[in-house]
């Protein structure tokens, strides 16, 4: 645990998220202090390195920019869930597009934080299914569809070119398709053979409803 000498709600919230997979807010802030962001990135890099030891193939290098962008997305989404006092047209300010090229490293690094976004969307839908914030967050999950596989209604990307270019990412993607029971993505021509290879002889019994096996 970090020895706090002053109140640092952003750092405390993300540390709690890393330790417990639960996001607890310790106060409302609109702008993330640079000092706290540096500490959070160090924390998330350690989380990434630890997870990467169990990744298939060779994991891409950690992308600090993607992780930094993603952690702000999740934090602001959680704050807006709890402390909403914003007009609809002001919401987009908190969710700028990722300003760099998406790469395999960026996708995997961002997922360290973005994986919590579908849960926030679910809570928002319980409160108000027409909340405009839901559309903003779903658009992020559509673009970052490796994380989007965790959503209740996963987006179906137009192409998987970027996913297929990296052995580690595509194998993580296939594992998540299987874990989430996503029949649509499992049936995609680009993934079908890999899904069958992972399921092996257990395919017919493990996933009977998936009509992949002739």
C-alpha positions in Angstrom: 0.0 0.0 0.0 1.1 3.5 -0.7 1.8 5.8 2.4 -0.4 8.8 1.6 0.8 12.1 3.0 -2.1 14.0 1.5 -5.4 13.3 0.0 -5.0 11.7 -3.4 -8.4 10.5 -4.6 -7.4 9.4 -8.1 -4.4 7.4 -6.9 -6.3 5.9 -4.0 -9.2 4.9 -6.3 -6.9 3.2 -8.9 -4.8 1.4 -6.2 -8.0 0.0 -4.7 -9.1 -1.1 -8.2 -5.8 -2.9 -8.8 -5.9 -4.6 -5.4 -9.6 -5.6 -5.3 -11.1 -5.2 -8.8 -13.5 -2.8 -7.2 -13.5 1.0 -7.9 -14.1 3.1 -4.8 -14.2 6.8 -5.2 -12.5 8.9 -2.5 -13.7 12.3 -3.8 -14.7 14.1 -6.9 -12.1 15.7 -9.2 -12.3 17.0 -12.8 -8.7 17.1 -13.7 -6.2 14.4 -12.7 -3.0 15.9 -11.0 0.2 15.0 -12.8 1.8 13.8 -9.7 -1.0 11.3 -9.1 -0.9 10.2 -12.7 2.8 9.3 -12.5 2.2 7.2 -9.5 -0.9 5.5 -11.1 1.1 4.7 -14.3 3.8 3.1 -12.2 1.2 1.0 -10.4 -0.5 0.0 -13.7 2.8 -0.9 -15.3 3.5 -3.3 -12.5 0.1 -4.8 -13.0 0.7 -5.1 -16.8 4.1 -6.8 -16.3 2.6 -9.2 -13.8 -0.2 -10.2 -16.1 2.1 -10.4 -19.1 4.0 -13.3 -17.6 0.9 -15.4 -18.2 0.1 -14.2 -21.7 0.4 -16.5 -24.7 3.4 -15.9 -27.0 5.5 -12.8 -26.5 3.6 -9.9 -25.0 4.0 -6.5 -26.6 5.8 -3.8 -24.6 3.7 -1.8 -22.2 2.1 1.3 -23.8 2.0 4.0 -21.1 0.1 6.5 -23.3 -2.7 4.0 -23.9 -2.9 3.0 -20.3 -2.9 6.6 -19.2 -5.7 7.4 -21.6 -7.7 4.4 -20.5 -7.4 4.9 -16.8 -8.8 8.4 -17.2 -11.7 7.1 -19.2 -12.7 4.6 -16.5 -12.2 7.0 -13.7 -14.2 9.8 -15.3 -17.0 7.3 -16.2 -17.2 6.1 -12.6 -17.3 9.7 -11.4 -20.1 10.6 -13.8 -22.0 7.6 -12.7 -21.8 8.7 -9.0 -21.6 12.5 -9.2 -23.7 13.5 -12.3 -24.2 17.3 -12.5 -23.2 17.8 -16.1 -25.2 18.7 -19.2 -25.2 16.1 -21.9 -23.1 18.2 -24.3 -20.4 18.5 -21.6 -19.8 14.7 -21.3 -17.6 14.3 -24.3 -15.0 16.6 -22.7 -14.0 13.8 -20.3 -13.6 11.2 -23.1 -11.2 12.5 -25.8 -10.2 10.0 -28.5 -6.9 8.2 -28.0 -4.4 10.5 -29.7 -2.0 8.0 -31.1 -2.2 5.0 -33.4 -3.8 1.9 -31.9 -1.4 -1.0 -31.9 -1.4 -4.4 -30.3 0.6 -2.9 -27.4 -2.0 -0.1 -27.0 -4.9 -2.5 -27.1 -3.6 -4.8 -24.5 -2.2 -2.0 -22.3 -5.5 -0.1 -22.4 -7.5 -3.2 -21.5 -5.8 -3.3 -18.1 -8.2 -0.4 -17.2 -10.9 -0.5 -20.0 -12.0 -4.0 -18.9 -14.0 -2.3 -16.0 -15.9 -0.1 -18.4 -18.7 -2.7 -19.3 -19.6 -2.9 -15.6 -20.0 0.8 -15.4 -22.2 0.7 -18.5 -24.4 -1.9 -16.9 -24.9 0.3 -13.8 -25.7 3.3 -16.0 -28.4 1.2 -17.9 -30.0 0.2 -14.6 -30.3 3.9 -13.7 -31.4 5.3 -17.1 -31.1 3.3 -20.3 -31.3 6.6 -22.3 -28.4 8.2 -20.6 -26.2 9.8 -23.3 -23.1 8.7 -21.4 -23.9 5.1 -22.3 -23.6 5.9 -26.0 -20.2 7.5 -25.4 -18.9 4.6 -23.5 -20.3 2.0 -26.0 -18.5 3.8 -28.8 -15.2 3.4 -26.9 -16.0 -0.3 -26.5 -16.8 -0.5 -30.2 -13.5 0.9 -31.2 -11.5 -1.0 -28.5 -13.4 -4.2 -29.2 -11.0 -6.6 -27.5 -12.4 -5.0 -24.3 -15.8 -4.7 -25.9 -16.0 -8.5 -25.9 -16.8 -8.2 -22.2 -19.9 -6.1 -22.9 -23.5 -7.5 -22.6 -23.9 -6.7 -26.3 -20.4 -7.0 -27.7 -19.7 -4.9 -30.9 -18.8 -6.8 -34.0 -15.8 -5.1 -35.7 -15.7 -4.6 -39.4 -12.3 -6.2 -39.6 -9.8 -7.9 -37.3 -6.6 -6.9 -39.2 -4.9 -5.3 -36.2 -5.8 -8.2 -34.0 -4.5 -10.8 -36.4 -1.2 -9.0 -36.9 0.0 -9.9 -33.4 0.3 -13.5 -32.1 -0.1 -12.6 -28.4 -3.2 -10.3 -29.0 -5.0 -12.7 -31.4 -4.6 -15.6 -28.9 -5.8 -13.4 -26.0 -8.7 -12.3 -28.3 -9.7 -15.9 -29.1 -9.5 -16.9 -25.4 -11.8 -14.0 -24.5 -14.2 -15.0 -27.3 -14.4 -18.5 -25.8 -14.7 -17.2 -22.2 -17.6 -14.9 -23.0 -19.4 -17.5 -25.2 -19.4 -15.1 -28.2 -20.9 -17.2 -31.0 -20.8 -14.4 -33.6 -17.1 -13.8 -33.2 -16.2 -17.5 -32.8 -17.9 -18.0 -36.2 -15.9 -15.3 -37.9 -13.8 -16.8 -40.7 -10.7 -15.2 -39.3 -11.1 -16.8 -35.9 -13.0 -20.0 -36.5 -9.9 -22.2 -37.0 -8.2 -20.8 -33.9 -11.3 -21.2 -31.8 -11.6 -24.9 -32.8 -7.9 -25.4 -32.1 -8.2 -24.1 -28.6 -11.4 -26.1 -27.9 -9.8 -29.3 -29.3 -11.6 -32.5 -28.6 -13.7 -30.9 -26.0 -15.4 -28.5 -28.5 -18.5 -30.6 -29.1 -19.3 -30.8 -25.4 -17.9 -27.6 -24.1 -19.7 -25.4 -26.5 -22.6 -27.4 -28.0 -24.6 -24.4 -29.1 -21.8 -23.1 -31.3 -22.4 -24.8 -34.6 -18.7 -24.8 -35.7 -18.0 -28.5 -35.8 -19.2 -30.3 -38.9 
